[in-house]
């Protein structure tokens, strides 16, 4: 993998860069649509590529491991071949999903024992076997196993969890270098900064992660209920330590405003289920603000969903029609809302990149955050 910073914003820490992988080039800042089980919900591949313009998507190790299973995925020739996707894929380690199953898992030095949410069967994730699983998936970017602490939590808990994550990381890195890439394309490995919202822990964790010398770095354990200002404070501390020459990935974040503020702090990569999950429930993001399409005010509004929106569906269908589809629970409504929201997110990061390159990002971001945060 190669990463090159092409431009920097003079008024912030924002930067525009290029990541080159075996499955194509990624222009940062970038948002990655979440394809949990090998598909982005409600969106066909053609729309992902052409309408939305996704350069990279995210797959979930936990869900893919349980279903369809690594044997099937290996026989298929990896996740790219299985889902007919030729662009880059990032897979998380499955740690977040396992740790969210608080009643069905047990954490130990060895790893995490857990019961499947599908059939109750018992499994274990270790720092080593999540590398092995992701090798079989064939993802371009693989993530280390970590523990995502809840918010709030005591300092002692956060510290013990962080140190366990660091010990797991050492084992995961060893396994990464002991194994080789699959299916003829390089696979790279990202460590994850943890430490909850404690400045001293985040500093220590960022120093540990920076010392690994891996090709990129991730920031985990944020957007889990803490106030946005605390999240931004943690990102600022971390990004002063993580090397500038490598991409920085903020996991699971977030709202459009979160993304813009985090870009200003030097983050390059994002993912979140919000555009598709909220879209399915009738929440639409636009450059003028947030629309709850279920509200009665849109019942007879025959204007486009977003008359100057970034996708054809945003301009082609009316608010009244989409409201009808969502309320009637028609699958077409889910498709339209998901494509619209993902197109907006991809537009937002592309526009951010363009503004960074032109030197206008800081002023543009200040106004845009106000606009996109208001309710229409």
C-alpha positions, 0 to 999 in steps of 0.5 A: 500500500502507498499513501501520499498527501497531495495537499494540506489545508492552511487553516486546519489539520485537514489533508487530501491524499491518495491511497493505492491498494491492489484493488485500486486507488482511494482518494482521501478523505474517504467514506466507506459504505458498510457492507456488513454481510457482503452487501450494502443494504438496499444497494446494488453493486452498479449503484454503489459504483456509478451512482454513489461512487464508492471507492472502498467498502467495509465488510464485517469479519464477525458476520461473514465468519458466521455466515456464509462461513470461511470455508465458503468464502475461501472456495469462492476465492475471497470476498471480492470474488464472492460479491463481485466487487473489484474495488478495495475492501476493509474488514474490521476484526469483529471485535466490536460486534463480539463486545456488543454481545455482553451477555454472550461473550467472555473476555480472557487473555487468550481472546474472546469466547462468544455464542453466535447470535444466529444459533447460539453455537460457541466460537472464539476469536483470538488475535491470531485467528482474526488475522487468519480469517481476514486473510481468507476474506482477502480484504485489502485492509485488515484490522487488529482485534481490540476491545471497545470499551463502553462509555462511560467507564472507570479509568482502571477498566479503560486502562486494563482494556487498553493494555489487553488490546496492546498485548493482543496487538503484539500477537496479531502483528506477529501473526500478520508477518507470519502469514502471506496475502491471499488471491494475488493482492497485498493485504495490510494490517491496521492497529487500533488506538483505544483508551476511552475518553482519558487523555493519558490513556489515549496518548499512551495508546497512540504512542504504542500504535505509532511504534508498530510501524504498520502502513496505517492506523485506526482510532477506535472506541469513539462515537459510543455515547460520549459528547462530540466535544470529548470525541474531538478532544481525543482525536486531536490528542491522538493525531498529534502522535500518529505519524502524518505519513500514514492514513488515519481511520476513525472507526464508526463515525458518524454524522456529517458534522462529525465527519467534517470536524474530524477531517479538520483534525486530520482524519482520512477515512470513515465508516458508519451505518448511519446513512443506510440505517437512518435512511431506511427509517426515513431520515435524509441528509442534505447539504441544506439540513436533515429531513424526516421524510415521514413528517406530514409536511412532506405529504404533498411536497412534489419537489425533488428530494434534493433538487441539487443533490449529488445523485440522480435519485435525489433529483428524480423522485419527489419528497411526497413519493419517497414519504409514501414508499417509506410509510408503506414499507416498500423496499424501493423506498429503502433503496432510494433513501439509501442511495441518496444518503450514501451519495450525500456522504460521498459528495461531502468527503469529495467536496472536502477534498476539493476544498482542501486542495483549493485552500478553502476548506476551513471557511467552507466547513464552518458554514457547512456544519451549520447547514447540514446540522439543522432540521428541515 
